[in-house]
Amino acid sequence: MDFKYVYKICTKEEWEEAKKKGKYEGSKKDKEDGFIHFSDKEQLKETFKKYFFKQKNLTLLKIDALKLKNLIYEQVSDGNMFPHLYEPFEISTVIAEYKIDLRENGSHNIPSEIN
């Protein structure tokens, strides 16, 4: 597990709104759960498959985890540890943003530099 970066999958619209506000406040699901869901590099492929299959207009954010104050790694129902953030994050913590293309089979192209 790489603790230097975490990744957020969001819609293009959510990210554009965050850039206007200067901070990302979370998706509908994040707000329902009370924290922002992140994945580490090794978890991305499964997160895309499980929660975003066939979904278009996605953006992947690479975030400097060391700049997030309330980032906590918590165990989820399948036993894996996932990073969760209990507050909005400033867009200045985002190192890179990637447009995610949808393949014909409903899966996503994860950028090669992350794979």
Helices and strands as residue ranges (DSSP letters): E 5-11, H 12-21, E 23-24, H 28-33, E 36-37, G 41-43, H 44-51, E 58-64, G 65-67, E 71-75, E 81-85, E 89-90, G 91-93, E 94-102, E 108-109
